[in-house]
Amino acid sequence: MVAFDYAPAIALLPFASFVIALFGGRFLPKKGAFAGILATAGSLVLSIWMALTVAGGNTYNQELYTFVAAGGIELHLGVLIDPLAALMLIIVSLVAFLVHVFSLGYMNDEGEPGLPRYYAGLGLFTASMLGFVIADNLFMAFMFFEMVGLCSWLLIGHWYRDDAPPSAAKKAFLVTRFGDYFFLVGVVGILATFGTAKFAGEESFPGLAEVVLGEGSAGAVSTFGFAPETWFTILGLLVLGGVIGKSAQFPLHTWLPDAMEGPTPVSALIHAATMVAAGVYLVARMYGFYALLPTVLAIIAFIGGFTALFAATMGVVKREIKQVLAYSTISQYGYMMLALGAGGYVAATFHLMTHAFFKALLFLGAGSVIIAMHHNENMWDMGGLKDRMPVTYYTFLAGSLALAGIFPFAGFWSKDEVLYEALIHGLGSSPLLLGAYAMGLLAVPITAFYTFRMVLLTFHGEPRSDTARNPHGVGWNVKAPLVVLGVLAVVAGFINMLPVQKVLGIEGIDFLHQWLDGGFEGLTAHHYGDLTGYASGYIGSESITVLLGVVASLGLALAGAGLAYTLYRGPDPDHHTDRLGNAKTVLMSNYYQDEYQVWLADATARVARAADTFDQGIIDGTVNGVSSVSLFSGSRIKRIQTGIVTNYAALLSLGLVALLVIFGLIGGWF
C-alpha cells in the first residue's frame, strides 16, 4: 500500500524538528516551537493514514537496513505496522503534538533560557518513541528504548542551573539503566538462542512455541544446558528488567516522582505516551513470547497488582500537585502490568490508551494551574480556582473522573476490564492472580480518594494564598490541548464497552477487541488467548461476574471520592492529613525507599572496598611477595655467573667436597 511507504517519515519528521531546533532554533520565531508543532502534526496525519490503511485489512513488515547477517545472527532495522503499532502511533503523535502546542504557553515566558535545546529535546524524544513503536525486532527496539532514556535525562534536567533537576535527571538515568542492563543481556540471550529477534512472521522466536507446547524437540533451539522452559523464563525475566525500570514498577519506580523537577509538558509526555509507556508497550509487542511463559506472567501480574496498591498509598499525603500525579502514574501502569500478567492483552492496551489521554490531560491541567500560581505547585497554597479558571477546572475534572474510574468516563471502562480479566482468570486457574486482583481492587478507593483530594484542594473552597486570589491568566495554547484531551477523557472508553456486551449480551461493541484481532496471524488477541489458555478459561456466568465486578469497583471508587469530599471540602486540609500521625511520616518519606537504596548502594560500595583491600593486600600481596623473593634470589645467584673458567672449577671442587662431607656424616665415615 502507498501509505506504508511513508511509515519511516512518522519518526523522521520529529527528528528533523530536533535538528532544526538544535542548530537553528535561536534564529526562529518561538525558538523552534513551530518546527516541532508542524513535525508532530505531520506524524499525526501519517499515523491516522496508517491506521485507516490497517483498518482496510493491510499490514506491513519491511526490512530497511541490515547491520549483520552472519554466524546465524541477524541485526537489522525494519518497520512493522499492525493494529497495535497503528494505535500506539496515534497516541504518541497526538500527545506529542498537544504537548508542543501547550509548551507555547508554558515555556515561552520572557527570558526563559534554553528554549532551542528544550524543543530539540522534545523532537528527539518524540522521534525515539515513534521509532520504538514501529520497530520490527527486539534489537531495534532496544536501540530506541535507550534513546528514549537519554532524552528523558536531557529533558528532566532541562533547568540544569538549579540544584534539583540535574540530580533528578541523573537518578532517572541510573535507575532505568540498572533495569536496562538486564534488558541488554536478555536481548543478547534471545539473539543467541533464536538467531533473530523479529516480532512478526516465521522468524518470530522460531522454535519457541514448538518446544514449549511439546510440538517439537528441545534441540530446535539452543538453551545452553538449561531445560527449555527454564531458559525461556530466564530470558523473559531479563527483558522484564528493562520494562520494570522504564515503566516505573516496584522496586525501580523511585526515579519517577523525582522526575517532576522537569518542565510540566515534559512530565505529560513522559507519563502519558513515551518513556513510561515504552515498557508496557514492549511486553504487549512481545506478547507472543510472554504468553508461553506462565511463571513470568504470574510475576508480571503480582508486580503490577502490588505496584498499583503500593504507589496509590503514597499519593494520599502528597502536597505538590505533580507529586500526586506521579504516584498515580506508577499505580496506573501497575494496572496495565496486572492485565498483561492476567492474560488481558486487550485490557492492558485499552488502559494504556485511555491513560495516555487522561494523564496527559491531568498533567497539562496541572501545568495550567502552575502557570496561574506563578509556578507554585503546593496545593495548600491553592483553593478557589474553580471560578477563576473554568476551562482548566472542567477539563481537569473530566480527567480526574476518568482516573478515579467513575462511570462513564474513559478510565472506568479500561480499569474495569483490567480487573475483570484478573478476576475471571484468577478464579479459573491461579490463586496468585487472585491476590494480584485483590490488590488492584483495593487500590481503587485509594485512587479515587487522592484524586478528589487533589481536585478539592486545588479548585474548591476559599483561596489560601494571595496568588490563588489573583491567578495569572492562561492563553489559547494552554486551553486548546486541555479541551481536546478533555473530550477524549470522556468518550475514549466507548471503543471497548466489554461490561455492556457481557451483561446485556449486545454484540459488536467491543471495537478494540476486534481491532487488535486483526493483523499478522501470530500477533492477534485471539492467538494470544489461545497461547495463555485463557481464551476458553472462564467459569460460571460471565455476565454475573462482570456485573458484580463493576458494582464492587464503582462502589469502592465512589466511596473513596466521598471520603475525600467529606474530609477536604473544609478550610483546614492540614488537620485531616496530620491525623495520620506516624503513618503520614512513613508515606511522606515514601516508605524510606530512597534511604534504603542509598544504604544498599553504600553497603555495596563497602563490600567493593573490602574486596579491593583483600585483592590488593592478600592476593596481590602474596603474588608480589613470591615474585620479590624470586627476584631477590635471582639477583644474588646470578652473581656467581662470572664467565671465568677457574671460578667454575673452584665452585665444582667446593661442591664435591661439600657432598663428600655430607655423605660422610650420614654414613658415619668420620
C-alpha positions in Angstrom: 0.0 0.0 0.0 1.2 3.5 -0.7 0.7 4.7 2.9 3.2 2.2 4.2 5.9 3.7 2.0 5.8 6.8 4.3 5.9 4.9 7.6 9.6 5.8 8.3 8.6 9.5 7.9 6.5 9.3 11.1 9.7 9.1 13.1 11.9 11.1 10.8 9.7 14.3 10.9 10.2 14.9 14.7 13.9 14.0 14.2 14.0 16.8 11.5 12.5 19.2 14.0 15.2 18.2 16.5 17.9 19.1 14.0 16.2 22.4 13.1 15.6 23.4 16.7 19.1 22.4 17.8 21.1 24.2 15.1 18.7 26.9 14.0 16.3 27.4 16.9 17.8 30.6 18.2 17.1 32.2 14.8 13.5 31.1 14.5 10.2 32.5 16.0 9.4 30.8 19.3 12.9 29.3 19.2 11.9 26.1 17.2 8.4 25.5 18.7 6.7 25.8 15.3 9.1 23.3 13.7 8.1 20.8 16.4 4.4 21.5 16.1 4.5 21.1 12.3 6.5 17.9 12.6 4.3 16.2 15.2 1.2 17.3 13.3 2.7 15.6 10.2 3.4 12.5 12.2 -0.2 12.5 13.5 -1.6 12.8 10.0 0.6 10.0 8.7 -0.3 7.9 11.8 -4.0 8.3 11.0 -3.4 7.3 7.4 -1.6 4.2 8.6 -4.5 3.3 10.9 -7.0 3.8 8.1 -4.9 1.5 5.9 -4.7 -1.1 8.6 -8.4 -0.9 9.1 -8.7 -2.0 5.5 -7.1 -5.3 6.4 -3.5 -4.4 5.4 -0.3 -4.8 7.4 3.3 -4.0 6.7 6.7 -5.6 7.7 9.7 -4.5 5.8 13.5 -4.6 6.5 15.2 -1.2 5.9 18.9 -1.8 6.6 20.9 -4.9 7.8 23.8 -4.4 10.0 24.9 -8.0 10.5 23.7 -11.2 8.8 26.3 -13.8 9.6 27.0 -16.7 12.0 23.3 -17.5 12.4 22.5 -14.0 13.8 20.8 -11.1 12.1 20.7 -7.5 13.2 18.7 -5.0 11.2 16.4 -2.0 11.2 12.8 -2.6 10.0 9.3 -1.3 10.1 6.3 -3.2 11.5 2.8 -1.7 11.2 -0.1 -3.7 12.5 -3.2 -2.8 14.6 -1.2 -2.4 17.9 1.5 -0.3 16.3 -1.0 1.8 14.4 -3.0 2.6 17.6 0.2 3.5 19.5 1.4 5.7 16.7 -1.7 7.8 17.0 -1.5 8.0 20.8 2.2 9.1 20.8 1.9 11.6 17.9 -1.3 13.1 19.2 0.0 13.6 22.8 3.3 14.9 21.4 1.6 17.4 19.2 -0.6 18.7 22.0 2.5 19.0 24.3 4.3 21.0 21.7 1.3 23.4 21.4 0.9 23.6 25.2 4.6 24.5 25.5 4.0 27.7 23.7 2.1 28.9 26.7 4.2 27.2 29.4 7.8 27.6 28.2 7.8 30.8 26.2 7.9 33.3 29.0 10.2 36.3 28.6 13.7 35.4 29.5 13.1 31.6 29.5 16.6 30.1 28.8 17.5 27.2 26.6 14.3 27.1 24.5 16.0 25.7 21.4 17.5 23.0 23.5 14.1 22.3 25.0 12.3 22.0 21.7 15.2 19.9 20.2 14.8 17.5 23.2 11.1 17.2 22.6 11.6 16.4 19.0 14.2 13.8 19.6 12.1 12.3 22.4 9.1 12.0 20.1 11.2 10.6 17.3 12.7 8.0 19.6 9.4 6.8 20.9 7.9 6.6 17.4 10.9 4.7 16.2 10.5 2.3 19.1 6.8 1.8 18.2 7.4 0.9 14.6 10.5 -1.3 15.3 10.0 -4.8 13.9 12.6 -6.6 16.0 14.0 -6.5 19.6 17.4 -5.3 18.7 16.0 -2.1 17.0 13.5 -1.7 19.9 16.4 -1.8 22.4 18.2 1.0 20.4 15.3 3.3 20.6 14.5 2.2 24.1 17.9 3.6 25.1 17.4 6.8 23.1 14.1 7.4 25.0 16.1 7.1 28.3 18.7 9.5 27.0 16.1 12.1 26.0 14.3 11.8 29.4 17.7 12.6 31.1 18.1 15.7 28.9 14.6 17.0 29.4 14.2 16.2 33.2 17.4 18.1 33.7 16.5 21.0 31.4 16.8 23.6 34.2 20.3 22.4 35.0 21.4 25.6 36.6 19.2 24.7 39.6 20.2 22.0 42.1 17.3 19.6 41.9 16.7 19.0 38.2 20.2 17.6 37.4 20.1 15.3 40.4 16.6 14.1 39.3 17.8 13.5 35.8 20.8 11.5 37.0 18.6 9.4 39.2 16.2 8.7 36.4 19.1 7.8 34.1 20.9 5.5 36.6 17.8 3.7 37.9 16.4 2.9 34.4 19.9 1.9 33.2 20.0 -0.6 36.0 17.0 -2.3 34.6 18.3 -1.9 31.0 21.4 -3.9 31.9 19.1 -6.9 32.3 17.3 -6.0 29.1 20.6 -5.9 27.2 21.6 -9.4 28.5 18.1 -10.6 27.6 18.4 -9.3 24.0 21.8 -11.0 23.6 20.4 -14.2 25.0 17.4 -14.1 22.6 19.7 -13.5 19.7 22.0 -16.3 20.7 19.0 -18.6 21.2 17.0 -17.9 18.1 19.4 -16.1 15.8 16.9 -13.3 15.3 14.5 -11.2 17.3 11.8 -10.3 14.9 8.3 -9.7 16.3 6.3 -11.0 13.3 6.4 -13.7 10.7 8.0 -17.2 10.7 11.2 -15.7 12.1 9.5 -14.5 15.3 11.3 -16.6 18.0 11.5 -19.7 15.8 11.0 -22.9 17.6 9.8 -21.4 20.8 6.2 -22.4 20.6 7.0 -25.9 19.3 9.3 -26.6 22.2 7.1 -25.1 25.0 3.9 -26.7 23.7 5.7 -30.0 23.1 5.2 -30.0 19.4 8.9 -30.1 18.6 12.2 -31.3 20.1 14.3 -29.4 22.6 17.1 -29.4 20.0 15.2 -27.0 17.8 16.8 -24.1 19.7 19.9 -23.8 21.9 19.1 -23.4 25.6 22.8 -23.6 26.8 22.4 -26.5 29.1 19.2 -25.3 30.8 15.8 -27.0 30.5 13.9 -25.2 27.7 11.2 -23.8 30.0 13.8 -22.6 32.5 15.9 -20.9 29.8 12.9 -19.1 28.2 11.8 -18.0 31.7 15.2 -16.5 32.4 15.1 -14.7 29.0 11.6 -13.3 29.8 12.7 -12.1 33.2 15.8 -10.4 31.8 13.8 -8.4 29.3 11.3 -7.7 32.0 14.0 -5.9 34.0 14.1 -3.2 31.4 10.3 -3.0 31.4 10.2 -2.6 35.2 12.7 0.2 35.1 11.1 2.2 32.2 7.5 1.7 33.4 8.5 2.6 37.0 7.3 -0.6 38.6 8.4 -1.7 42.1 11.2 -1.7 43.0 12.6 0.5 40.2 9.9 3.2 40.5 11.7 5.7 42.7 13.0 7.8 39.8 9.6 8.9 38.6 8.5 11.2 41.4 11.9 13.0 41.3 11.4 13.4 37.5 8.8 16.1 38.3 11.7 18.5 38.6 11.5 18.8 34.8 9.1 21.1 32.9 5.4 20.1 33.2 4.9 19.5 29.5 7.8 17.0 29.6 6.1 15.3 32.6 3.0 14.9 30.5 4.9 13.4 27.6 6.9 11.0 29.8 4.0 9.8 31.8 1.4 9.6 29.1 2.9 8.4 25.8 6.7 8.0 25.8 9.1 6.7 28.4 6.9 5.1 31.0 4.6 3.7 28.2 7.5 2.1 26.5 7.9 -0.7 29.0 4.2 -1.8 28.8 4.2 -1.5 25.0 7.3 -3.7 24.8 5.5 -6.5 26.8 2.4 -6.1 24.6 4.6 -6.2 21.5 6.3 -9.4 22.6 3.2 -10.9 24.0 3.6 -14.0 21.8 6.7 -14.7 23.7 5.4 -14.0 27.2 2.1 -15.8 26.6 4.0 -19.1 26.6 5.7 -18.4 30.0 3.1 -18.8 32.8 5.6 -18.3 35.5 6.7 -14.9 34.1 3.1 -13.9 33.5 2.3 -14.6 37.2 5.3 -12.5 38.2 4.2 -9.7 36.0 0.7 -9.8 37.4 1.9 -9.8 41.0 4.3 -6.9 40.5 1.6 -5.0 38.7 -1.0 -5.5 41.4 1.4 -4.7 44.2 2.7 -1.6 42.5 -0.9 -0.4 41.8 -1.7 -0.5 45.6 1.8 0.5 46.9 2.1 3.6 44.8 -1.6 4.6 45.5 -1.0 4.7 49.2 1.8 7.3 48.8 -0.4 9.6 46.8 -2.8 10.3 49.6 -0.4 12.6 51.6 1.5 14.5 48.9 1.3 18.3 49.0 2.5 19.1 45.4 0.0 18.5 42.6 2.6 16.9 40.3 3.7 14.5 43.0 0.2 13.2 43.3 0.1 12.7 39.6 3.5 11.0 39.6 2.4 8.3 42.1 -0.8 8.0 40.2 1.2 7.1 37.0 3.2 4.4 38.8 -0.1 3.0 40.1 -1.9 3.0 36.8 0.9 1.3 34.9 0.7 -1.3 37.7 -2.8 -1.9 36.4 -1.5 -2.4 32.9 1.1 -4.9 34.1 -1.6 -6.7 36.1 -3.7 -7.0 32.9 -0.7 -8.3 30.9 0.1 -10.9 33.6 -3.5 -12.0 33.7 -3.6 -12.7 30.0 -5.6 -9.4 29.3 -3.6 -8.3 26.3 -6.5 -6.1 25.1 -7.3 -4.8 28.5 -3.7 -3.6 29.0 -3.7 -2.0 25.6 -7.0 -0.3 26.3 -5.9 1.1 29.6 -2.6 2.2 28.0 -4.7 4.2 25.5 -7.2 5.8 28.0 -4.5 6.5 30.5 -2.5 8.3 27.8 -5.4 10.7 27.3 -6.5 11.4 30.8 -3.0 11.5 32.3 -1.7 13.9 29.6 -4.8 16.0 30.4 -4.1 16.0 34.1 -0.5 16.9 33.8 -1.3 19.7 31.3 -4.1 20.8 33.6 -1.7 20.9 36.4 0.6 22.9 34.2 -2.2 25.4 33.6 -2.6 25.7 37.4 1.1 26.1 37.9 1.2 29.0 35.4 -1.7 30.6 37.2 0.1 30.1 40.6 3.3 31.6 39.3 5.0 28.2 39.3 3.9 27.3 42.8 3.0 23.6 42.9 1.9 23.4 46.6 -1.8 22.5 46.8 -2.0 24.0 50.3 -1.5 27.4 48.7 -4.3 26.9 46.2 -8.0 26.7 46.5 -10.8 28.6 44.9 -9.5 28.3 41.4 -12.7 26.7 40.1 -14.4 30.0 39.1 -11.2 31.8 38.1 -10.1 29.0 35.7 -13.3 27.4 34.4 -11.8 25.7 31.3 -8.9 24.2 33.3 -11.3 23.1 36.1 -13.9 21.3 34.0 -11.3 19.6 31.8 -9.2 18.6 34.8 -12.4 17.3 36.5 -13.0 15.1 33.4 -9.5 13.7 33.7 -10.0 13.1 37.4 -13.2 11.3 36.9 -11.5 9.1 34.3 -8.6 8.4 36.6 -10.8 7.5 39.5 -12.8 5.1 37.3 -16.2 6.8 37.6 -18.8 5.9 35.1 -19.0 6.7 32.1 -15.5 8.3 31.8 -12.7 6.5 29.9 -10.9 5.1 32.9 -14.0 3.4 34.1 -14.1 1.1 31.1 -10.5 0.2 30.8 -9.8 -0.2 34.6 -12.8 -2.4 35.0 -11.7 -4.6 32.1 -8.3 -5.0 33.7 -9.9 -6.1 37.0 -12.3 -8.3 35.1 -9.5 -10.2 33.3 -7.6 -10.6 36.6 -10.7 -11.9 38.4 -12.0 -14.3 35.9 -8.7 -15.8 35.1 -7.7 -16.0 38.7 -10.9 -17.8 39.5 -10.2 -20.2 36.7 -6.6 -21.1 37.4 -4.4 -19.0 39.8 -4.7 -18.1 43.5 -1.6 -15.8 42.9 -3.6 -13.9 40.3 -6.5 -13.6 42.7 -4.1 -12.0 45.2 -3.0 -9.5 42.5 -6.6 -8.8 41.7 -7.4 -8.1 45.3 -4.5 -5.6 45.5 -5.7 -3.9 42.3 -9.3 -3.7 43.7 -8.1 -2.3 47.0 -6.2 0.4 45.1 -9.5 1.6 43.5 -10.9 3.6 46.5 -7.4 4.9 47.4 -7.1 6.2 43.8 -10.4 7.9 44.0 -9.5 9.4 47.4 -6.2 11.0 46.4 -7.7 12.1 43.0 -10.6 14.1 44.5 -8.4 15.3 47.4 -6.3 16.9 44.7 -9.3 18.4 42.9 -10.8 19.8 46.2 -7.5 21.2 47.4 -6.7 22.8 44.1 -10.0 24.2 42.9 -12.6 24.2 45.7 -13.0 26.1 48.9 -11.6 29.6 49.6 -8.2 30.7 48.2 -5.4 30.0 50.7 -2.9 32.5 49.3 -2.7 35.8 47.6 -1.6 34.1 44.3 -4.7 31.9 44.4 -6.9 35.0 44.8 -5.4 36.7 41.7 -4.1 33.9 39.5 -2.2 34.5 36.3 -4.3 34.1 33.1 -3.6 31.4 30.5 -3.9 31.6 26.7 -5.5 29.6 24.0 -2.3 27.5 23.5 -2.9 26.2 27.1 -6.7 25.8 26.9 -6.9 24.1 23.4 -5.0 21.0 24.3 -7.0 20.7 27.5 -10.3 20.8 25.6 -9.1 18.1 23.1 -7.9 15.8 25.8 -10.9 16.5 28.0 -13.2 15.3 25.2 -11.1 12.1 24.8 -11.2 11.5 28.6 -15.0 11.4 28.3 -15.5 9.4 25.1 -12.4 7.2 24.6 -13.8 4.4 26.7 -16.7 3.8 24.4 -14.4 2.0 21.9 -14.5 -1.1 24.1 -17.6 -1.5 26.2 -17.0 -5.0 27.3 -19.1 -4.8 30.5 -22.1 -3.8 28.5 -21.5 -6.6 26.0 -21.1 -9.2 28.7 -24.0 -8.1 30.9 -26.6 -7.1 28.2 -25.4 -9.5 25.5 -25.0 -6.8 22.9 -22.6 -8.0 20.3 -20.2 -5.9 18.2 -19.4 -3.1 20.7 -16.0 -4.4 21.7 -14.4 -2.4 18.9 -10.8 -2.5 20.4 -11.0 -6.3 20.7 -12.0 -6.5 17.0 -9.2 -4.1 16.1 -6.5 -6.0 17.9 -7.8 -9.3 16.5 -6.6 -8.3 13.0 -3.1 -8.1 11.5 -0.5 -10.8 11.3 -1.6 -14.3 12.2 0.7 -14.7 15.2 0.0 -11.2 16.6 -3.7 -11.2 17.3 -5.6 -11.0 20.5 -7.3 -14.4 19.8 -4.0 -16.0 19.2 -2.6 -14.8 22.5 -5.7 -16.0 24.2 -5.1 -19.5 22.8 -1.4 -19.4 23.9 -2.3 -18.4 27.5 -5.1 -20.9 27.7 -7.4 -18.1 28.9 -9.5 -17.9 25.8 -11.9 -20.5 27.0 -11.0 -20.5 30.7 -14.0 -18.6 32.0 -16.1 -20.2 34.7 -19.6 -19.6 35.8 -21.8 -16.9 34.4 -19.7 -14.2 32.8 -22.5 -11.7 32.9 -22.9 -12.1 36.7 -19.2 -12.0 37.3 -18.8 -8.8 35.2 -21.8 -7.1 36.9 -20.5 -7.9 40.4 -17.0 -6.8 39.5 -18.3 -3.5 38.1 -20.6 -2.8 41.0 -17.8 -3.5 43.5 -15.2 -1.4 41.7 -17.6 1.5 41.1 -18.9 1.4 44.6 -15.3 1.5 46.0 -14.4 4.4 43.8 -17.4 6.4 44.9 -16.7 5.6 48.5 -13.1 6.9 48.1 -14.3 10.0 46.4 -17.0 10.6 49.0 -14.4 10.2 51.8 -12.2 12.8 50.2 -15.1 15.2 49.8 -16.0 14.8 53.5 -12.5 15.5 54.7 -11.2 18.1 52.3 -14.1 20.4 51.5 -13.4 22.4 54.6 -11.0 25.3 55.1 -8.4 23.3 57.1 -7.0 20.5 55.0 -3.9 20.1 57.2 -5.9 18.8 60.1 -7.0 15.6 58.4 -3.7 14.7 56.9 -1.9 15.3 60.3 -4.3 12.9 62.0 -2.4 10.0 60.2 0.4 10.5 62.7 3.4 8.2 62.1 1.7 6.8 59.0 1.9 10.2 57.4 5.6 10.4 58.1 6.2 7.0 56.5 4.1 7.8 53.5 5.6 11.3 53.1 9.0 9.6 53.2 7.9 7.1 50.5 8.4 4.1 52.9 12.1 5.2 53.1 12.8 3.7 49.7 15.4 6.3 48.8 17.1 5.8 52.1 17.1 2.1 51.6 18.5 2.4 48.1 21.2 4.7 49.4 22.0 2.3 52.2 22.1 -0.5 49.7 24.5 1.4 47.5 26.7 2.3 50.4 26.7 -1.3 51.5 27.6 -2.4 48.0 30.4 0.2 48.0 31.7 -1.1 51.4 31.8 -4.7 50.1 33.6 -3.5 47.0 36.2 -1.6 49.1 36.7 -4.7 51.3 37.0 -6.9 48.2 39.6 -4.4 46.8 41.5 -4.4 50.1 41.6 -8.2 50.1 42.6 -8.3 46.5 45.4 -5.8 46.9 46.5 -6.9 50.4 46.2 -10.7 50.3 46.0 -11.8 46.7 48.3 -9.1 45.2 50.5 -9.2 48.4 51.1 -12.9 48.1 51.9 -12.7 44.4 54.1 -9.7 44.8 55.9 -11.3 47.8 56.7 -14.5 45.9 57.9 -12.5 43.0 60.0 -10.3 45.2 61.7 -13.4 46.8 62.3 -14.8 43.3 63.7 -11.6 42.0 66.0 -11.1 45.1 67.2 -14.7 45.0 67.8 -14.5 41.3 69.7 -11.2 41.6 72.1 -12.8 44.2 72.6 -16.1 42.4 73.3 -14.5 39.1 76.5 -13.0 40.6 78.2 -16.4 40.5 77.8 -16.4 36.7 81.1 -14.6 36.1 82.2 -16.3 32.8 85.6 -17.2 34.3 86.5 -20.9 34.0 88.7 -21.1 37.0 85.9 -19.8 39.2 83.6 -22.5 37.9 86.3 -25.2 38.6 86.7 -23.9 42.1 83.0 -24.0 42.7 82.8 -27.5 41.3 85.5 -28.6 43.7 83.9 -27.0 46.7 80.6 -28.6 45.8 82.2 -32.0 45.5 83.9 -31.6 48.9 80.6 -30.4 50.4 78.8 -33.5 49.1 81.5 -35.9 50.4 81.3 -34.3 53.9 77.5 -34.6 53.9 77.5 -38.2 52.8 80.3 -39.0 55.2 78.4 -37.6 58.1 75.3 -39.5 57.1 77.3 -42.8 56.6 79.3 -42.5 59.8 82.6 -42.3 58.0 84.0 -39.8 60.4 
